[in-house]
Each structure stands twice: as C-alpha cells, then as structure tokens.
Amino acid sequence: FTSPEIIIPTVIFSQEMVKLLMAIIGITLSTSTKWKDVTSGWSIQSWLRLALLPATIYLVQSTCSLLAYQNLDAITFNVLNQTKTLSAALCCFLLLGKRQSKLQIVALVLLLLAALVLEGVFPLDFKYYVNYLSNTKTADSNDTTKFSISSRHVSHGVLPIMLASFLSGLAGAITQKRLQSGGGRNALMFTMELCVASILILLVSFATSEVGKKIQERGFFDRWTLLTLVPILTNSAGGILVGLVIKYAGTIRKGFALIFGIFISGIVQNFIDEGKSLSKEDISGGVLAALSL
C-alpha cells in the first residue's frame, strides 16, 4: 500500500494526526469520561516526563515497521513482528520486575522458533539437513541455495522489523509502567500525549533534516495513492486499541493477542496476491505462533 519511493515520515506524521483525532473523538464521545477528569492534574512537566521517551521510541519503531512493510510479505512481517513479545517479557522483567511462569517461557520459545522457521533458519526440508550433515553438494544448486536470503530482504526487511519489535517491547513496558502507575492515567489521554510529542518531534525533523528538503522538492503527498490511507487508518486505530490493552491487560498479553493477525494476513494474502501462496514454512511458523498463544 506504500511505494518504496514514498517519504516515510510523511506517512508516520499523518498516522499520528489521525490517531490524535481518534483519541479526541473517543474522549469526547465517552459517556463515562469527561475532559475535566482526564486533564485533572495535567501539566507540561508531567507530559514531558511521561510521554517524551516512549513517543521517541515509537517514532523509530514506526519508521522501521514501515520500511519492513515495503520489503516483506504479510505473513513474514506478522510472525517476525510477534517477537516483540520476547522483548516485552524481557523489558517487563527489567522495568517492572515481572517474572514469567514456566508455561509462559515455553510459549515464548515457541514464538521464537516460529520466527526462525519462517525465515528459513530452520528449513523444513529433510534433504537440506542430510546435505548439511554430510557436507556434500547436490547436483542441483537450487537445493543448496533454496533458503538463501537476499541482502535487501535482510537489511530492509528482517532487521528493521526485528528492531521495531524490540523497540515495541521496550516502549510497551515503559507505557505499561506509566499507565498503571501515577494515579491511573487515562489511556486515551496518554495516547494524545504520545501523538503530540511525536508530531512535534517530526516537525522539528522536517525543519532540520534532509526529509524537509525532500518534502519541499517533491511535495508532502508524493507517491501517495488512496491505498496509502489503509495502513494509516489501520495503524492509527490499532495504536488506540494497543494503548487500552496495555493499560488493562499488559504488554505481554497484548503480544499474544496479536497472533490472530497472522492468520488474517495469511487469508488476505492468498486472496489479493495471486503470485504468492503459503509455503510450508509460512504454515508451520503460523501454527507455532498460534500454539504459543
């Protein structure tokens, strides 16, 4: 839905604006929450203290995610993205002191295994392992290069989404700590604070970096199509829901809940991409990720 030539920060900026608008509408239409209640005790100092760090982390994460969107298929993206649960568990332990049960550790290992299977680190081909153990080459070079991965796939797809997943776990743990402490800060209000901080950071970036020059030369909406609105709207709505889930269920449970997205991605991918069918690695990775749930 986004062209590789698109100016990525323009999409992220629009996403934050839409998310901010959604949060404002959510508070305004809520029958149980009033503006005077959510803004009670609010100050610029508290906003900077609570929102600036996670907003900065989420911005970097969004940039990495959008780059990975453009270079990975839906199934690969979703399974690798679920490794954020691993970083969330680690960060929750370091920041919140929350330990995982033995069953939860097994689930996390299954999730990691799903990512490794999907990326061909553990290929599901018996001949591959026979050749590897015997240290012999087959006559057909395709057998030995079948699981090779292009450098762009790794540098512009796998590495960005793995970094984004780690940053998501880190920011999620920080957000959980700040939402569940400090007098029960309203989740939609905190989303608004994150959005405003992100928007201000992006505006400064537009004014001081090469991105601003690109926007002046090419225009803000260069390479945009109507389909570009799809990830903007879905990510914005997802961001709102994630904030609510983190506050009331925690960032680790949020990660496991997102496993369902893997199956939706697989179904949609089969319908919209005729040249892409689900491989046995895709199916096995999805099943392992589901078992971790």
N, C-alpha and C positions, 0 to 999 in steps of 0.2 A: 504493500500500500504506500510505501515511501520510496522514492527514487534514490539510488546511491549518490546522485549528484545534489540532492536536496541539502539545504543548510540546516543541519541537525538542531542547533539551538533555537531556530525559529519554531520548530515543532514542539520542543520542550517548553518554550515560552507560552505558546498557545495552549498547551496542555495544562500548565499551571494556572492560566487565566480562566479556563473552563472549569477547572477543579475549584478555584476560588469562588466562582459564580455558583456552582453547585452547593458548596458549603453554606454560602449566604442564603440561598433559597431554602436549604434544609433547615437552618435555624429559624428563618422567618416563618416557614410553614408548620414548624413543630408546635403541637398543642401542649407539650409538656415542658418546653424550654422557652424562656424569654431572653431577649437581648440583655436586659439589665442583670440577669442572673449569670450569663456566661461571661459578661465583661466585668463582673464584680471583682475587684482586687487586681484587675489587669493593669500592667504598666509597661513602658518601653523596656525597662530593665529586665523584667521577667520574660518578656518576649525574646529579647536577645539571648538571655541565659538559657531558655528552654528550646528555642526554635532554630537559632542560627546554625549550630553544629549539625543537627540532623538534616536541615534543609540543604546545607552544602554537600553532605554525603549523598542525599537523594538526587541532587543535580548531577553529580558524577555518575551515579548509578543509572539514571535515566539516559545519559549520553551513551554509556556503554551498552545499555539494553537496546537502544535504537540502532546502534551500529551492528549489533548481533542480529536484530530483526532482519536486516538487509542481506545477511550472509548465511543464515541458517534456515532450514525448513522448520515448519511449525512444531513437529514432534521433537526434533533435536533441541530446539530452543526451550520448549516447555520442560523437558526432562532435565536438561542441564540447569535450567533456572531453579528447579526444585532443590538443588544442592544448597540453596540459601538456608534450608532447614538445618543443615550441618553447621553453618556459620552462626545461625541463630542460637542453636544449642550451646555452642562454644561461648558466644558473647553473653548469653543469658547466665551462664555459669560464672563468667569473669565479672560481669557487671551487677548481676542480681543474686549470685550465689545459689542459683537453682540447679540442682543435680538431676540427671536423667535416670530413670529406672532401667533395669537390665533389658526389659522388653522394648523400651524406647531406644536404647542403644542398638539393639538388633535391627529395629526399624530404620534407624539412621544408616547403618551399614548396608542394608538392602537398597536404600536410596542412592548411596554412593555407587554400589555395584550396578544399579540401573544406568547411571550416567556413564560408567566405564564400558558397559556392554553397548550402549547406544553409539558411543564414539569409536567403537572398534578396538578399544584397548584390550578387551577380552572378546575376540571374534568368535562367533558361533559357527565354527567350521572345523570339523574333526581333522580334515586333511591339513589345515593350516598348522595345527598343533603337532601332527605327525612330522610334517616337513621341518617345523621349528626344532623339535627334539632330535631328529636325525641329522639336522644341519645339512640337508641336501636341497638342491634347487629342482624344481619341477620343470618339465619341458615347456609348459605354458607359463610365460612370465606373468600372466594375469593372476595366477594363483598366489604369487608372492607379493604382488602389488595391489591385490584386491582391496586391502584395508588401508592403503596409504592415504594420507590426508594432505590436501594442498596447503601450501604455506598461508595463503589468504584465508582459507577456511579456519585455520588455527588463529592467525593474528587478528582477523577482522570478525571472527565468529565465536570460536570456542573461548579464547582468552577474555574478550570483553564480557561475555555472559557469565563466566566464572568470577571475574572481578565484580561484576554487577551483583551477583548472588552473594558474595561475601559482604559487600557494602550494604546490601539489603538486610542481611542478618545483623550487621553492626548497628545500622540506623534503626532497625526494628527493636533491638534490645534497648537502645537509648530511648526510643519513643515510648516503649512499654514502661520503662522505669519512670519517665517523666509524666506519663498519663496516669499511672496507677499510684503516683505519689503526689504530693503538693496539693492536697485537698480535692482530688478527683477532677482534674481539668476536663472540660467538655471536649469530646473527641473532634467534633466539627469545628469548634473554635481553634483547637490546636492545628487542624488541617489548614484553616485560614492563615494562621501564623506562619506555618511552613510555606504556604504558597506565596505570601507577601515577601518573606525573606528570600525565596527562590527567585521571584520576579525582580527584586532589587539587585540581587547578585547578577542576574542575567543582563539587566540594563547597564550595569557597570561594565560587564564584559563586552556588550555591544559598543560601548563608547571607547573602550581602551584596547581592544584586541583586533585581530585580523578579521574576526567574524563580522564586526561592524562595517568594515570596509567592503566585505563581500555583499552584505545586505544593501549597502549604498549602490554598489555596482550592478547587482543582479536583481534587487528587489526582495522584499520580505517573503513573498509567496512564490519565488522562483522554483520551478519544478513541482509545485503543488498540483494536486488534482482533487476532485471531490472525494476520492477514496482515501486521501490523506487524513480526512476527518475521522475515519474509522478508528485508527489507533489512538488519536487524540481523545475522542469521546469515550472509548472503552477504557483507556488507561486512566482517564480522569475519574470516571465512575468507580473503577477498581480502586483507585487511591483513596476515595472516600470510604469505601467499604473496608479496605485494609485498616484504616485508622480505627474504625469501630471494632473490628475483630481483634486488633492488637490490644485495645483497651479492656475488652471484656473477656477475651479468650487467651490472649498471649500470642507472641510472635511465632512460637514453635507450632502450636495448633493451627495457626494461620497457614504455615507452610504445608502441613499435611492436608489441609482442606483444599489447597490449590491443585492437588494431584488430579482432581476431577478434570481440570483444564487440559491435561494430557490427552484424555480420551476424546474430549470435544475437538481438540486440534486434529487428532487423527481422523475423525469422521469428516470434518470440514475439509481437510487436506485432500482426502480421496475424491471429494465432490468437485472442488474448484481447480485442482491441479491434475489434469489428465495424464501428464507425463511422469507423475510421481506416485508410486504405490508404496504401501507399507512393507518394509523389509522385515525379515525375522528378527533383526536387531531392534528395529522400532517396536515391534510387538512385544518382544521379551523385555526390553527396557521399560515399556509402559506397564507390563504385568508386574515386574519387580517393584516399580514405583508405587503401584496400587497396593501390592502386598505390604509395603512399608506403612501404609495407612492403618 
